[in-house]
Amino acid sequence: METIYDYLDKYGNKTFEEFDYTEVDNIIFTQIAYLNLDDIVSNNEESIRLEDAINEFIKSKRTCFIRRVVSLFKTIKSMPRYKDLLLSNYIYKLTDNQQFGALTIDIDKKLRCVIFEGTDDTMVGWREDFAMAYKDYIPSSYDAIIYLNRVSKKSKNIIVTGHSKGGYLSLVAASNANLLTKLKIKRIYSMDGPGVNKKLIESNKFKSIKNKYIKIIPKCSIIGKLLYDIDNPIVCDTKVVGLIAHSVFTWIIDNDKFKKSKPTKFSTDINNNLTIWIESYSKEELEYFSNYIFDSLDIFNIKTTYDFLHIDSSTNIKILEYLEKTDPKIRKMLLEFLSYIKSYYKNEINNKMSPILDIYSKLKNSKL
């Protein structure tokens, strides 16, 4: 089973003039957006070579919540295919209700890759993801549209891409871009990103870029199958199933493409059930539910996924006591939601997310 590293062994010494841009290059680029490149890559058109940027990142002793990303870029930074690529227009924005990141990579003087960051390890990022279920546009959508229109002015041809939420933003930004930007766009990639609301997918805005849009999801995708999207995404094989398959490092490669597969039945079933669950509540109810959950996490100073996965026993008891006073409707929605999460991410929850099991068990047994 070939991985990204097998691809690099084959093509890392070939420049883009010798071997064209591929969907595997695309997925590699989506991962660099997860690095903290503040004060390394400019927020304007002033550029820096990829090799120099990664060396500065390493020198600064920064880390990334996806450890494999740092290892990947240590590997490619001196390869002829990547080392001289130019990075610019880096932005990262974190507020009370928004987590947004973007970056551009110039492959040559005629082709620019615009990359939107996916959800990082902040609870703010996850709060914004939940908002996709009840908002036509999340806060980052507006920044993504403005960003794409701005950076498109400096290139003749554009590829727009992102992994996870970054894929969602790629689709939203491209659909809402101005006419000149749309004419420059050659391809739009969503790498296991959620879909969008029904109104956008049926709009002329989406139809105007649909033939340039490519969706790639792992065979057991859940995130990439949420909401509304095209009916025929590319489904790739993976080395694993479950939560970890959202990581592109588990996707299997066949030469310079992803190895094709079919969606698993379990993925399709739980996606259908989640869609039914979302549509069974009004937007107002979903917003109330989301705000309650994330406001509660904030009360207990749970700011990152690390904090969530390492809730100590005393905090867990306080959370359970807090839920006892919760609106019965919220408890009902939480039980329903956790039942889907528990069934899909069974192994990961058993190993890493015992607080979820505690809450689910007490809700199910009417002890909350």
KADAMO-V897021 format. One record per pair of residues at least 12 apart in sequence whose ideal C-beta (glycine too) atoms are under 10 Angstrom apart, sorted by sequence separation. I is the first residue (numbers start at 1). GAP is how many residues later the second one is. D is the distance in whole Angstrom. If there is no record, write none. Layout:
BEGIN
i: {I	I}
gap: {GAP	GAP}
d: {D	D}
END
This chain:
BEGIN
i: {40	41	58	90	91	102	103	128	148	173	217	221	236	238	239	341	11	40	57	89	90	91	102	103	128	160	161	174	175	237	238	239	302	10	11	40	89	90	101	102	103	160	174	215	221	236	237	238	297	301	342	7	40	41	58	88	89	101	102	124	125	170	173	215	220	221	236	237	300	341	342	8	37	40	41	54	57	58	87	88	89	100	101	144	158	174	213	214	215	217	219	236	237	300	7	37	39	40	57	87	88	89	100	101	160	170	171	213	215	216	217	218	219	221	236	237	302	6	7	32	35	54	86	87	88	99	101	144	170	171	172	215	216	217	218	219	220	236	300	338	342	35	37	40	54	55	58	86	87	99	101	158	170	171	214	215	216	217	218	219	245	299	300	338	341	342	4	7	8	37	40	53	54	57	85	86	99	170	195	210	213	214	215	216	218	220	222	223	238	299	3	7	29	32	36	39	54	85	86	99	119	144	148	152	160	167	169	170	172	175	188	217	218	220	222	236	237	238	338	339	2	32	35	38	40	51	54	55	84	85	86	99	144	147	148	167	168	171	187	188	193	206	218	219	220	223	224	236	237	245	297	300	338	342	4	37	50	54	55	82	84	85	86	89	99	117	158	166	167	170	171	182	188	189	190	191	192	193	206	218	220	222	223	234	235	236	237	238	241	296	299	337	338	4	36	38	53	54	84	88	93	99	101	116	144	145	148	149	158	160	166	167	169	171	172	176	185	188	189	190	191	192	193	206	220	221	222	234	235	236	237	242	335	339	32	37	51	52	82	89	90	92	99	100	140	144	148	152	158	160	165	166	167	168	171	172	175	187	188	189	190	191	192	220	221	235	236	237	241	334	335	338	339	36	50	51	81	86	89	91	94	98	99	140	143	144	147	148	152	157	158	159	160	161	162	163	164	166	167	168	175	182	186	187	188	189	190	191	192	201	202	218	219	220	234	235	238	241	296	334	338	4	35	36	50	51	90	97	98	99	116	138	141	144	145	146	149	153	157	158	159	160	161	162	163	164	166	167	168	176	182	185	187	188	189	190	191	200	201	218	234	235	296	335	336	35	36	49	50	51	54	85	87	92	94	96	99	100	116	140	141	144	145	148	149	152	153	156	157	158	159	160	161	162	163	164	165	167	168	172	175	177	181	185	193	194	195	200	201	217	218	235	331	335	35	36	50	54	95	98	99	140	144	145	148	149	152	155	157	158	159	160	161	162	163	164	165	171	175	176	179	192	194	195	198	199	201	217	218	235	334	335	34	94	97	98	99	114	138	141	142	143	144	145	146	148	151	152	156	157	158	159	160	161	162	163	164	171	175	176	182	192	193	194	195	196	197	198	218	220	233	296	34	35	50	51	52	94	96	97	116	138	141	142	145	146	149	150	152	153	162	174	175	177	192	193	194	195	196	197	331	332	335	32	34	50	51	52	53	116	140	141	144	145	149	152	161	174	175	177	192	194	195	196	216	218	219	235	331	31	49	50	51	53	54	95	98	114	132	140	144	145	148	149	152	172	175	176	191	192	193	194	195	196	218	219	335	35	49	50	51	52	53	97	114	138	141	142	148	172	174	175	190	193	194	195	217	218	292	296	334	31	34	35	49	50	52	53	129	137	141	171	174	175	194	195	216	292	320	331	33	34	49	50	114	129	132	136	145	148	193	319	323	31	32	48	49	50	53	114	128	148	292	293	331	31	35	47	48	49	100	102	114	171	174	175	195	225	289	292	316	320	324	30	31	47	48	99	100	101	112	125	126	129	137	171	174	190	224	288	309	316	319	320	323	32	46	47	48	98	99	100	112	125	132	190	218	219	289	293	315	319	323	328	28	31	32	45	47	97	98	99	100	102	114	192	216	217	219	220	288	289	292	293	313	317	31	46	47	48	97	98	100	101	102	112	113	171	216	219	221	225	288	292	310	311	313	316	320	326	45	46	96	97	98	100	104	112	170	190	191	218	219	220	221	224	225	289	290	309	311	312	316	320	324	325	28	32	44	45	95	98	100	103	104	111	112	113	114	115	116	118	119	120	171	192	217	219	220	222	285	289	293	308	309	311	323	324	28	41	42	43	44	98	102	110	111	112	113	114	115	116	117	118	119	120	189	191	218	219	220	222	225	226	285	288	289	308	309	310	311	313	323	41	42	43	44	93	102	104	109	110	111	112	113	114	115	116	117	118	119	217	218	220	221	222	225	309	322	28	40	41	42	43	44	93	100	104	108	109	110	111	112	113	114	115	116	117	118	119	167	220	221	224	225	227	228	286	308	309	311	320	321	28	41	42	43	102	103	104	106	107	111	112	113	114	115	116	117	118	167	219	220	222	223	226	227	281	285	289	308	320	41	43	102	106	108	116	117	118	119	160	167	218	222	225	226	32	37	40	41	53	93	104	107	116	118	167	217	220	221	225	39	104	115	116	118	227	38	66	91	107	116	117	160	222	226	281	28	29	32	37	38	116	159	160	161	163	192	280	302	28	36	37	38	66	104	105	115	116	192	32	35	37	50	65	66	115	116	141	159	168	191	192	281	25	29	36	64	65	91	105	114	116	167	168	192	277	280	25	33	35	47	64	65	116	167	191	32	47	89	165	168	171	33	43	45	47	114	137	141	164	168	171	192	277	278	25	91	102	114	136	137	163	164	191	277	45	89	101	133	136	163	168	18	19	41	89	132	135	136	167	274	277	12	18	38	41	88	132	134	136	137	273	274	277	4	8	12	15	16	37	41	101	102	132	133	136	14	15	16	36	89	100	101	129	132	5	9	12	13	14	15	16	35	37	88	99	100	273	274	5	8	12	13	14	15	34	102	114	191	273	274	4	8	11	12	13	15	16	33	35	101	11	12	15	16	33	34	100	271	5	11	12	33	270	273	274	4	5	8	12	32	102	114	270	273	4	33	112	8	30	32	118	270	271	8	29	113	114	115	116	118	119	269	270	111	118	119	269	29	113	116	266	267	29	266	25	195	32	34	198	25	33	35	164	30	32	33	34	163	164	29	31	33	34	36	163	164	29	30	32	33	34	163	21	29	30	31	34	197	20	21	26	30	31	33	34	25	30	26	17	21	16	17	15	16	21	15	133	129	132	133	16	132	129	243	243	244	242	243	241	242	243	244	119	242	243	244	45	118	242	243	44	45	241	242	243	44	240	242	45	45	243	243	222	222	222	222	220	119	33	118	33	34	29	33	34	30	29	30	31	34	26	29	30	33	25	27	29	30	26	31	25	26	27	30	26	30	21	23	30	133	133	134	133	132	133	134	136	133	134	135	134	133	134	134	135	134	135	133	134	132	133	134	131	134	135	130	131	133	134	130	133	132	30	130	131	29	30	31	130	131	26	30	129	130	27	29	30	128	26	30	127	130	131	23	27	126	127	130	21	26	27	21	23	127	128	126	127	23	126	127	123	124	127	123	126	127	123	124	123	72	72	69	71	126	68	69	123	124	125	126	68	69	123	124	125	66	68	122	123	66	68	121	122	123	126	66	121	122	120	121	123	120	121	122	123	119	121	121	26	121	27	26	23	23	97	97	96	27	23	23	31	31	30	31	28	27	26	27	24	27	27	24	24	23	24	22	24	25	27	24	22	23	24	22	23	24	22	23	1	3	20	22	1	19	1	65	65	65	10	4	5	11	3	4	10	11	3	6	7	10	3	4	6	7	3	5	6	7	1	2	3	4	6	7	1	2	3	7	1	2	1	2	1	2	2	2	1}
gap: {12	12	12	12	12	12	12	12	12	12	12	12	12	12	12	12	13	13	13	13	13	13	13	13	13	13	13	13	13	13	13	13	13	14	14	14	14	14	14	14	14	14	14	14	14	14	14	14	14	14	14	15	15	15	15	15	15	15	15	15	15	15	15	15	15	15	15	15	15	15	15	16	16	16	16	16	16	16	16	16	16	16	16	16	16	16	16	16	16	16	16	16	16	16	17	17	17	17	17	17	17	17	17	17	17	17	17	17	17	17	17	17	17	17	17	17	17	18	18	18	18	18	18	18	18	18	18	18	18	18	18	18	18	18	18	18	18	18	18	18	18	19	19	19	19	19	19	19	19	19	19	19	19	19	19	19	19	19	19	19	19	19	19	19	19	19	20	20	20	20	20	20	20	20	20	20	20	20	20	20	20	20	20	20	20	20	20	20	20	20	21	21	21	21	21	21	21	21	21	21	21	21	21	21	21	21	21	21	21	21	21	21	21	21	21	21	21	21	21	21	22	22	22	22	22	22	22	22	22	22	22	22	22	22	22	22	22	22	22	22	22	22	22	22	22	22	22	22	22	22	22	22	22	22	23	23	23	23	23	23	23	23	23	23	23	23	23	23	23	23	23	23	23	23	23	23	23	23	23	23	23	23	23	23	23	23	23	23	23	23	23	23	23	24	24	24	24	24	24	24	24	24	24	24	24	24	24	24	24	24	24	24	24	24	24	24	24	24	24	24	24	24	24	24	24	24	24	24	24	24	24	24	24	24	25	25	25	25	25	25	25	25	25	25	25	25	25	25	25	25	25	25	25	25	25	25	25	25	25	25	25	25	25	25	25	25	25	25	25	25	25	25	25	26	26	26	26	26	26	26	26	26	26	26	26	26	26	26	26	26	26	26	26	26	26	26	26	26	26	26	26	26	26	26	26	26	26	26	26	26	26	26	26	26	26	26	26	26	26	26	26	27	27	27	27	27	27	27	27	27	27	27	27	27	27	27	27	27	27	27	27	27	27	27	27	27	27	27	27	27	27	27	27	27	27	27	27	27	27	27	27	27	27	27	27	28	28	28	28	28	28	28	28	28	28	28	28	28	28	28	28	28	28	28	28	28	28	28	28	28	28	28	28	28	28	28	28	28	28	28	28	28	28	28	28	28	28	28	28	28	28	28	28	28	29	29	29	29	29	29	29	29	29	29	29	29	29	29	29	29	29	29	29	29	29	29	29	29	29	29	29	29	29	29	29	29	29	29	29	29	29	29	30	30	30	30	30	30	30	30	30	30	30	30	30	30	30	30	30	30	30	30	30	30	30	30	30	30	30	30	30	30	30	30	30	30	30	30	30	30	30	30	31	31	31	31	31	31	31	31	31	31	31	31	31	31	31	31	31	31	31	31	31	31	31	31	31	31	31	31	31	31	31	32	32	32	32	32	32	32	32	32	32	32	32	32	32	32	32	32	32	32	32	32	32	32	32	32	32	33	33	33	33	33	33	33	33	33	33	33	33	33	33	33	33	33	33	33	33	33	33	33	33	33	33	33	33	34	34	34	34	34	34	34	34	34	34	34	34	34	34	34	34	34	34	34	34	34	34	34	34	35	35	35	35	35	35	35	35	35	35	35	35	35	35	35	35	35	35	35	36	36	36	36	36	36	36	36	36	36	36	36	36	37	37	37	37	37	37	37	37	37	37	37	37	38	38	38	38	38	38	38	38	38	38	38	38	38	38	38	38	38	38	39	39	39	39	39	39	39	39	39	39	39	39	39	39	39	39	39	39	39	39	39	39	40	40	40	40	40	40	40	40	40	40	40	40	40	40	40	40	40	40	40	41	41	41	41	41	41	41	41	41	41	41	41	41	41	41	41	41	41	41	41	41	41	42	42	42	42	42	42	42	42	42	42	42	42	42	42	42	42	42	42	42	42	42	42	42	42	43	43	43	43	43	43	43	43	43	43	43	43	43	43	43	43	43	43	43	43	43	43	43	43	43	43	44	44	44	44	44	44	44	44	44	44	44	44	44	44	44	44	44	44	44	44	44	44	44	44	44	44	44	44	44	44	44	44	45	45	45	45	45	45	45	45	45	45	45	45	45	45	45	45	45	45	45	45	45	45	45	45	45	45	45	45	45	45	45	45	45	45	45	46	46	46	46	46	46	46	46	46	46	46	46	46	46	46	46	46	46	46	46	46	46	46	46	46	46	47	47	47	47	47	47	47	47	47	47	47	47	47	47	47	47	47	47	47	47	47	47	47	47	47	47	47	47	47	47	47	47	47	47	48	48	48	48	48	48	48	48	48	48	48	48	48	48	48	48	48	48	48	48	48	48	48	48	48	48	48	48	48	49	49	49	49	49	49	49	49	49	49	49	49	49	49	49	50	50	50	50	50	50	50	50	50	50	50	50	50	50	50	51	51	51	51	51	51	52	52	52	52	52	52	52	52	52	52	53	53	53	53	53	53	53	53	53	53	53	53	53	54	54	54	54	54	54	54	54	54	54	55	55	55	55	55	55	55	55	55	55	55	55	55	55	56	56	56	56	56	56	56	56	56	56	56	56	56	56	57	57	57	57	57	57	57	57	57	58	58	58	58	58	58	59	59	59	59	59	59	59	59	59	59	59	59	59	60	60	60	60	60	60	60	60	60	60	61	61	61	61	61	61	61	62	62	62	62	62	62	62	62	62	62	63	63	63	63	63	63	63	63	63	63	63	63	64	64	64	64	64	64	64	64	64	64	64	64	65	65	65	65	65	65	65	65	65	66	66	66	66	66	66	66	66	66	66	66	66	66	66	67	67	67	67	67	67	67	67	67	67	67	67	68	68	68	68	68	68	68	68	68	68	69	69	69	69	69	69	69	69	70	70	70	70	70	70	70	71	71	71	71	71	71	71	71	71	72	72	72	73	73	73	73	73	73	74	74	74	74	74	74	74	74	74	74	75	75	75	75	76	76	77	77	77	78	78	80	80	81	81	81	82	82	82	82	83	83	83	83	83	83	84	84	84	84	84	84	84	85	85	85	85	85	85	86	86	86	86	86	86	87	87	87	87	87	87	87	88	88	89	90	90	91	91	92	92	92	93	93	94	94	94	95	95	97	98	101	101	102	102	103	103	103	103	104	104	104	104	105	105	105	105	106	106	106	106	106	107	107	107	108	109	109	110	118	119	122	123	124	127	128	128	129	129	130	130	130	131	132	132	132	132	133	133	133	133	134	134	134	134	135	135	136	136	136	136	137	137	138	138	140	141	144	144	145	146	146	147	147	148	148	148	149	150	150	151	151	152	152	153	153	154	154	154	155	155	155	156	156	156	156	157	157	158	159	159	159	160	160	160	160	160	161	161	161	161	162	162	162	162	163	163	163	163	163	164	164	164	164	164	165	165	165	166	166	166	166	167	167	168	168	168	170	170	170	171	171	171	174	174	175	176	177	178	178	178	179	179	179	179	179	179	180	180	180	180	180	181	181	181	181	182	182	182	182	182	182	183	183	183	184	184	184	185	185	185	185	186	186	187	188	188	189	190	191	193	194	197	202	209	211	213	216	217	218	218	220	221	222	222	224	224	226	227	229	230	230	231	231	231	231	232	233	233	233	234	234	234	235	235	236	236	236	236	237	237	238	239	240	241	243	244	244	244	245	245	245	245	246	246	246	246	247	247	247	247	248	248	248	248	249	249	249	249	249	249	250	250	250	250	251	251	252	252	253	253	256	257	258}
d: {9	6	8	7	8	7	5	6	6	10	9	8	9	5	8	9	8	5	8	7	5	10	7	8	10	7	10	10	9	10	6	6	8	10	8	9	7	8	9	5	8	5	5	6	8	10	7	6	10	9	7	8	9	9	9	8	4	7	7	10	9	10	9	6	10	9	5	4	6	7	7	9	6	5	9	9	8	7	6	5	10	8	3	9	9	10	9	9	10	5	5	7	9	9	5	9	9	6	9	7	8	10	7	8	9	10	6	7	8	7	7	8	7	9	8	9	9	10	9	8	9	10	8	6	7	8	10	9	5	9	10	4	5	6	6	6	7	9	7	6	6	8	8	9	5	10	8	7	8	10	7	9	6	6	8	7	8	7	8	6	10	9	6	9	8	10	7	9	8	7	7	9	7	9	5	4	7	6	9	7	10	7	9	6	5	8	9	10	9	9	10	8	10	9	8	8	10	7	9	6	10	10	9	10	9	9	9	9	10	8	6	10	10	5	9	9	7	9	7	7	10	9	6	10	9	10	8	7	10	6	9	10	9	9	9	7	7	7	10	9	8	10	9	8	7	10	8	4	4	9	9	8	4	10	7	10	8	4	9	9	10	9	10	9	5	9	7	9	3	7	9	9	10	10	7	9	9	9	10	9	9	9	6	9	9	6	7	8	7	7	7	10	10	7	9	9	8	9	10	9	10	9	10	8	9	9	10	8	10	10	8	5	8	8	6	8	7	5	8	7	8	7	9	9	10	7	8	7	10	7	4	10	9	9	10	9	9	9	10	8	10	7	5	9	7	4	4	7	10	6	10	8	7	4	6	10	6	6	5	5	5	5	5	5	8	7	6	9	8	7	7	7	8	5	8	5	10	9	10	9	9	7	4	9	9	8	7	7	8	10	5	8	9	8	9	9	9	10	2	5	9	6	7	8	7	8	7	8	6	8	8	10	8	9	7	5	10	9	7	9	9	9	8	8	6	6	10	7	9	9	9	8	8	10	7	9	9	8	6	5	6	7	7	7	8	7	6	8	8	10	6	6	6	9	7	8	10	10	4	5	10	6	8	10	9	10	7	9	10	9	9	9	10	9	6	7	8	8	6	9	7	6	5	9	6	7	8	7	8	6	5	5	4	7	4	6	6	9	7	7	7	9	10	10	10	10	10	8	7	10	7	6	10	4	6	10	9	9	7	9	6	6	4	9	5	5	4	7	5	9	8	7	8	7	6	6	7	8	9	6	9	6	6	8	8	9	8	9	9	9	6	6	6	6	7	6	9	9	8	10	9	9	9	9	10	9	9	9	10	9	9	7	9	7	10	7	8	9	4	9	9	9	7	7	7	10	7	5	9	10	9	8	7	9	10	8	9	8	9	7	8	9	5	9	5	10	8	9	9	9	6	9	5	9	6	6	8	6	6	7	10	9	10	10	6	5	4	10	9	9	9	7	9	7	5	5	10	9	9	8	4	4	4	6	9	7	9	9	6	9	10	6	7	9	9	10	9	8	8	10	10	9	6	10	8	9	7	10	8	9	9	5	5	7	6	10	9	6	7	7	9	10	5	8	6	8	10	9	10	9	9	6	7	10	9	3	10	9	8	9	9	7	5	7	6	4	9	10	8	7	8	8	5	9	8	8	8	8	9	9	9	9	7	8	10	6	7	10	9	10	9	7	7	8	8	10	6	6	9	6	7	9	10	8	6	5	7	9	7	8	9	9	7	8	8	9	10	8	10	5	8	7	9	10	10	4	5	10	7	9	7	10	10	9	8	10	7	8	10	9	10	5	9	7	8	9	10	6	7	8	9	4	8	7	10	9	9	10	8	9	8	7	8	10	10	6	6	10	4	9	4	7	9	8	9	9	10	10	9	9	8	6	9	7	9	9	8	6	9	9	6	6	9	10	7	7	9	7	6	4	7	7	8	9	9	9	9	6	6	8	6	9	10	10	10	5	9	4	9	8	10	8	6	8	9	9	8	10	10	5	8	10	8	10	9	9	7	9	7	7	8	9	7	10	10	7	8	10	6	9	8	6	9	10	8	9	10	6	5	10	8	5	9	10	7	5	10	5	9	10	9	8	7	8	5	7	8	7	8	7	8	7	7	5	5	9	10	10	9	6	10	6	9	7	10	9	8	8	10	10	10	10	5	5	6	7	9	9	8	10	8	5	5	5	5	5	6	4	8	3	5	8	9	7	6	10	4	9	10	10	8	6	7	6	10	8	9	5	10	8	6	8	7	8	7	6	9	9	5	8	10	5	10	9	9	10	9	9	8	10	9	9	9	7	8	7	6	10	10	10	8	10	7	10	7	9	9	10	8	4	8	7	10	6	10	7	8	10	8	8	9	7	4	9	8	7	9	8	5	7	10	9	9	9	6	9	8	10	7	8	9	10	7	8	9	4	9	9	9	10	8	9	9	8	7	8	9	8	7	10	8	8	8	8	9	7	8	7	10	9	10	5	9	4	9	9	9	10	9	10	10	8	9	10	6	9	9	9	10	6	6	8	9	8	7	6	9	8	10	9	10	9	10	9	10	8	9	7	9	4	7	10	8	9	9	10	8	9	9	9	9	10	9	9	9	7	7	7	10	9	8	9	9	8	9	10	9	7	8	9	10	6	8	10	9	6	10	10	10	9	9	9	8	10	8	9	7	10	8	9	9	5	10	10	9	8	7	5	6	8	10	10	10	9	8	9	10	9	8	9	9	6	9	10	9	7	9	9	7	10	10	9	10	10	8	8	9	7	9	6	7	9	9	9	8	7	8	10	10	9	7	7	6	9	9	7	9	8	10	9	6	8	6	4	5	6	9	8	8	10	10	6	9	7	6	9	7	7	10	10	6	9	9	10	5	8	8	7	10	8	10	7	6	7	5	6	9	9	9	10	7	10	7	9	9	9	10	9	10	9	8	10	7	8	7	9	9	9	10	10	10	10	9	10	10	5	8	7	10	10	6	10	9	9	8	9	8	10	10	10	10	10	9	5	9	7	9	7	7	6	9	10	6	9	4	7	9	9	10	10	6	9	7	10	6	7	6	8	10	7	10	10	10	8	8	9	10	9	9	7	9	10	7	5	8	10	7	8	9	8	9	7	8	8	6	9	9	8	9	7	5	10	6	10	9	9	8	8	7	10	9	6	4	10	8	9	6	9	10	10	10	9	6	9	10	9	9	6	9	9	10	9	9	7	8	9	8	10	6	6	6	7	9	7	9	4	6	9	8	9	9	5	10	10	10	7	6	9	8	7	10	9	10	10	9	5	10	10	9	9	9	8	8	4	8	8	8	9	4	8	5	5	10	9	9	9	9	10	8	8	9	7	9	7	10	8	8	7	9	10	10	4	9	8	6	9	9	8	10	10	10	5	10	7	8	10	9	6	10	8	7	9	7	10	9	7	8	10	9	4	9	7	9	10	8	9	6	9	9	6	9	7	10	8	10	9	10	7	10	6	8	9	8	9	9	6	9	9	8	5	7	6	10	10	9	6	8	9	9	5	8	9	5	8	9	6	10	7	9	9	9	9	10	8	9	7	7	10	9	9	10	8	9	10	7	7	9	8	5	10	9	9	7	9	9	6	9	10	10	9	9	8	6	9	8	7	5	6	7	7	6	8	8	9	10	9	8	6	8	7	8	10	7	9	9	10	7	7	7	7	10	5	8	8	8	6	10	8	9	10	8	10	10	7	7	9	7	10	6	6	9	5	4	8	7	10	8	10	8	8}
END
